[in-house]
Amino acid sequence: MSHSSRAPRPTIGRLSLYLRQLEAFKADGVETTSSGTLAQSLGLTGAQIRRDLAHFGPFGRPGVGYEVTPLIDRLRKILGTDRISPALLVGAGDFGRAVAAYQGFQPKGFELVAAFDTDPDRAGRHVGHLPVQPMAELPHVASLHGARLAIVAVPADVAQNVADRLVAAGVLGILNIGPVVLDTPAGIAVRDLDLAAELERLNFHVKMRAPDAHDQKEVLIVDDSEATVVFLSEVVEDTGHRFRVARDGIEATVAMKERRPDLVLLDVMMPRKSGITVFQEMKVEPDLKEIPVIMITGASEITGVNIKTGEEMPTESDGDDVARSFGIILHETLAGLTPEGLIEKPIDPELLSERIKELLD
């Protein structure tokens, strides 16, 4: 039995999230990362990522963490997207045409190789670059391309018949776009995408979470990491408030003077002007000194010193006396400040959310 066959389904689902974020890191020129950094960008924990990856063997190197490109290659191999997988499309209506026009399949390792429709009148037309073929050709075409995946975008009343014919043609995985539950034999993987049902769920969360506009507060997020900004903005939105972003200390100062925020999430270490300097300047500005501040730092993991307590702690990297000395200085500096919160990276989203609510609600 392979490692992947023993992995829980939620773990497989998270692998796609890890792959997408690692590809974003690579696009930004990041060569190595840690479980903590990857977790922080996705709102998870480093322990969760390490448990998920452990299902598929050893990953990473002590003192280095994860090399981004090799990890991307490993995950693509696990997910089977290290090579192009052919897929069939059944349905040449509005949804089918939209699917055929989508340009994101090939970069992820998939290629639509044929299109079909249950309506004989649509045979011979084109969806995207594919000619629409009659369903009678399905077994031959599926065998010709070795297609084991299919996307079904047909009316609900014919979806089950289409699924039966796909299974008979050797298809093992079906993405079903429509409001019907397909009955398939054991061993056939089905994923349902019902847009109306998803909007119902979304509407429920909006109604439950969204406060009246006059109850919303504004949070200024100050951080130079794009991944951290995305993560923090999602936490802020989940609390029902809005946000603005400043990419460094200088931008933060300008943004606060242009419009006073109700709360600042302030990264400690940034280029041009540190979060510590921004905080100190805020406290001598009459219009800014009463703004609550939650300071965000990953310095403990980087320096090997717990910034809150000043105690040494184990890290993923080798010991570095200079880094530890810097950590002790940061601890002593922060001890002399009085922010309303100090939260370590990787950020616990529940802890941060609770603190935001305490300060704003």
Buried (B, 14 or more C-beta within 10 A) or exposed (E): EEEBEEBEEEBBEBBEBBBEBBBBBBEEEBEBBBBBBBBBBBBBBBEBBBBBBEBBEEBBEEEBBBBBBEBBEBBBEBBEBBEEBBBBBBBBBEBBBEBBEEEEBEEBBBEBBBBBBBBEEBBEBEBBEBEBBBBEEBBEBBEEBEBBBBBBBBBEEBBBEBBBBBBEBEBBBBBBBBEBEBEBEEEBEBEBBBEEEEEEEEEEEEEEEEEEEEEBBBBBBBBBBBBBBBBBBEBBBBBBBBBBBBBBBBBBBEBBEEEEBBBBBBBBBBEEBBBBBBBEBBBEEEEBEEBBBBBBBBBBBBBBBBBBEBEBBEBBBEEBEEBBEBBBEBBEBBEEBEBBBBBBBBBBBEEBBEBBEEBBE
